[in-house]
């Protein structure tokens, strides 16, 4: 089986949340917002549904939620 075949729906959802958080932070120029807090709460709930292997993958890659300059 390939790596991709072992990825769960929760892992995909977590990645979507990361992207949504990135966009929220970009739109708000890094300022905190209610929308950001909601996404972070959902990310926390989703994190605990991930397998240990999936959590390890995410930890190794580091955060993807902060916009960087071009």
TAGIDA-V340588 format. One record per backbone hydrogen bond with DSSP energy under -0.5 kcal/mol. NH is the residue of the N-H (numbers start at 1). CO is the residue of the C=O. E is the energy in kcal/mol with one decimal. If there is no record, write none. Layout:
BEGIN
NH&CO&E / NH&CO&E
END
This chain:
BEGIN
6&2&-0.7 / 6&3&-1.4 / 7&4&-1.3 / 12&8&-1.9 / 13&9&-2.6 / 14&10&-2.6 / 15&11&-2.2 / 16&12&-2.1 / 17&13&-2.4 / 18&14&-2.3 / 19&15&-2.1 / 20&16&-2.5 / 21&17&-2.8 / 22&18&-2.4 / 23&19&-2.3 / 24&20&-2.4 / 25&21&-2.7 / 26&22&-2.2 / 27&23&-2.8 / 28&24&-2.1 / 29&26&-1.2 / 30&25&-3.0 / 31&28&-2.2 / 37&33&-2.0 / 38&34&-2.1 / 39&35&-1.9 / 40&36&-2.6 / 41&37&-2.2 / 42&38&-2.1 / 43&39&-2.6 / 44&40&-2.2 / 45&41&-2.1 / 46&42&-2.5 / 47&43&-2.7 / 48&44&-1.4 / 49&46&-1.6 / 50&46&-0.6 / 50&47&-1.3 / 55&51&-2.5 / 56&52&-2.3 / 57&53&-2.1 / 58&54&-2.2 / 59&55&-2.6 / 60&56&-2.4 / 61&57&-1.7 / 62&58&-1.4 / 67&65&-0.6
END
